[in-house]
């Protein structure tokens, strides 16, 4: 079957479907995301880049998720029979899990591969490509606003470089790891990373990520869990950092204070009281002030 001619920047859903078909036939592809995380609880996806085909000279494309449906690509990310190559995959996979409920399968993280190959810990993409391929990559646009439209040619070229050289870099790393007998290690660690990145505690259990809850009495813990749940739900609703709403120490301090005020109640009753109180415009919310405006 002849290859489809695809644009470097894809902005319509029909072409995304065609791209997904090409990636499926390839059986593996390089994958990268550009997103904006500043002042957001969950980063906002701004661009999806893929590279596939010949490792020496792969085809590359970027999909604009602001104008095209990316579900066909997400379906491929979740398939175990298609290999996805990413570098420093934690942030990208966490975004896909939190925003789209996708857990990636058959992931190869080339940063982990570089570590296992003895190139060092947390090797950046530019350094990896320089060391393995002798190419210099400009990372000057790393902190640009990727949500700005239209995308400039410079931004698009920069983004596509993140997948353009990854297949060949992985080919070199794969050879090294095979000679070291560490390919199986990489598979295990990459799978563990992908599963961990996609895992997210539900709001009712989010208090377990905060410090100090193990030392609380049952009524205090009820208040603390309810405060943490309310904060998490509100943060998700507004996509603002939880600390903007209520800092961790304040959450703990107010849970202890509530225990004094309602210490005759069970933890479950305290939880209901807290949720009711924080759903209304109480002065306490304003004092803690960082209540988020939708």
N, C-alpha and C positions, 0 to 999 in steps of 0.2 A: 504494500500500500504506500502510495506516495505521501510525502509529508505535506501537511497543510501549511500554507503561508499565514503566519500569525504576526500581528503587530507587536512591537516591543512594549507598548502600553495598551492594555485592554480595558475598555471602559463600558462594555455592554455584556449582559448576561449570556447571550447566545454564543459569543466568542469564548466566554469562560467555559461553556460546555464543550466546545471544540478543543480547548486547551486541556481540559480534564481527560478527554479521550486520548490525546497525544501522550500525556503523562502516564496514563494507564497502560498504553501499549509499550512505553519505554520500560516500565517495571521498577524504575527508581528515578528520583529527581532531587536536586538540591532545593532547599526551601529556606526562606528568610522573611521576616516581617519588619516593617517600619511602623512605629506607633508613637503616640504622645502620652507620657505618663504624668507630666507636671500637673499638680493640683487635682489629680484624679485618683480614685481608689483603685479602679481597674483601668489599665491603660486603654486608650482608644486606638483601634486599628486604623492605619492610614494607607498601607500598601502591602501587597503580597507579591514576593518575587520567587520565581522558580527557574531552574536550569536543568536541562535534560538532553539526552542523546550522547553524542560523541564526547568523551571525556576531555580530549585535547581542545575541541572547539564546540562546546555545547550550545544548543539553542537556549535563549533566555527570553523571559517575558515578565512583565509586572502587571498585576491586576489592581485596579482602583476599587476598593471596597465601598467607597462613597457613592459610586455610580453603578456598580455591577454586583450581582449576587455571587457570593463566594462559596455557597453550599457544596457545589461539585468538588471544589478543592478540599474542603474540610472532610468530605466523605473519603477522599483518597488518603488524607492524613491519618484517618482512623482505621484504615485497612492494614492488616498484618502481612499481606502478600505483596506490598509495595514498599520499597526501602526509601526512607526520607533522610537526606543528609542535611544537618544543621550544624552551625558553629555556635557554641555557648547557648545551648537550647533552652535553658531554664526559663528565661523571661518570655520567650515566644510561646513555649508550651503552656506556661501558667496563664497567659492571656487567652489562649484558645480554650483552656479548661474553664476559666472563670466567666468568659463572655459568651462562649458558644457551647459549653458542655462537651467539648471534644477531648478525648484522651488519645494521644498519638501512639501508634504502634509501629514497630520495626524502624525505630529511630537510630541513626548513627550520629553521635555528637563528636565532631572532629576536635573539639577542645579536649574532651576526655581521651580521644585517640592520641592526641599529641602528648598528653600526660603519660599515658601508658607506653608511648614510644620513646619516652625519655627526653622530650623537648622542653619540659618544664611545666609548672603549674599555672593554670589560667592564662594560657598563651592566647593573645589577641589574634583576630583574623588577619590583620595586616602583617603582623610578624610571622604568622604561620605561612602565608603565601610567599613572603619574602624568603623565608628559610627553605621552603620546599620547592618553590618554582622560580625564585629569583626575580619576582615581579614586585614593583613598588605600587602600593595602593594608597590613594589619597583618602584619609579619614577626616578631612576638614569639615564635612557636612554631617558629622555624626550626631550633633545636637541641634540640627535644624528643625523647624516646625514642619513636620511631614503632612499635616492636615491642610496646609496652604495649597490653594489651587489657583491657576493651573500649575502643574509640576513643571519646573524648568528642565531643559535638556541636561543641565549639569546634575540636577537631583536624580533624574531618571538613570543617567549613566552611573552615578555613584551607587544607587540602589542595586542596579543589575550586576555591578562588579561583585556584590556580596554573594551572588550565586554563580557567576561566570567562571570563577577559578576553583570553586569548591569540589566539583567532581574529580578533577585531576589531582588536587591536593589529597583527597581521600584515597585515590588510587595509590599514591606514594605511601601514605600512612598504612594502608591495608597491607602492602608488601612488607613494611617494617614489622607490623604487628604479627603477621603470619610467620615471619622468620623468628620472632620472639616467643611464639606460641601464646599470644595474648588476645587473639581475636575473640575468643569466647568470653574473656573477661570484659571486653568492650561491649559485647552484646548484652551481657548481664547488667552492667552498670548503666548503659543507655536506657534499657528497659526500666530499671529502677528509677532513674531520673524522670522518665516520661510519666510513670505512674504517680510519682510524688508530686510533680508539677501540676498534674490535673486534679489532685485531691484537694478538696476545700471543705473545711468544717462547716456544718450548717449553723445558722445564727444561734440556735439554742445551745450549741456546744462551744461557741467561739470563746467563752470565758477561759477555756482550758489553755488558750494561747497566751493568756495574760498572767503576770506574776502575782503571787501572794494568795491565790484562792485556796491553796491547800491548808492554810492556817486559819481559815474562817470557820465559825460555827455554822450549823445548818441554817438558821435564819439569815445570817450574814451572807452565806453562800447563795441562798435563794435571791436575795437582793442583788448581789454581785452578778449572778448569772443573768438576771432579768435586765439589769443595766447594760451589760455587755451585749445581750441580744438586741435590746432596743437600739443601741449605738450601731451595731452591725447592720441591722435592717435599714436604718436611716442612711447609713453610709452607702449601702448598695443602691438604695432608692435614688439618692442624689449623686452618686459616684464621686463623693468627696472623701478624703482621708478620715478615718474614724477619729483621729486625734484632733481634728478640727472641731469635732462635736464635743468630745469629752476625753481628756487625757487619761491614760491608764491609772496614775496615782489618784486622780479625782474620782474615778470609778470605784476604786477600792475604798477610799475615804468615805464616800457617800453611802456605800453599802454598809459600812460599819456604823455610820450615823443612823441610818434607817433601822438598824437592829436595835438601837437604843430607843427609837421612837415607837417601834412596833414589835418589841421583843417577845410579846405573848403570841404572836402569830407564827404559823409554820412557814417554812421556806417557800412553799408553793403559794401561800396567801400573800407573802411579801412580794413574790414575783409578780403576781397579778396587780398588786398595789402600785408597784414601780412602773409597770407598763401603762397603767391607767394615768398615773401622774405625768409621765413623760410624753404622753400623747396630747396633753393639754398645754397651753402656753403659760406655764407657771413661771414666776419670777426666778425660780431656781435655774431653769434652762437659760434664761437671759444672763443670770450671774455667771453661769458657766459659759454664757455668751457665745460660744462658738457653735450655736445652733445654726444649721445650714439652711439657707433659703433655697427652695427648689429652683 
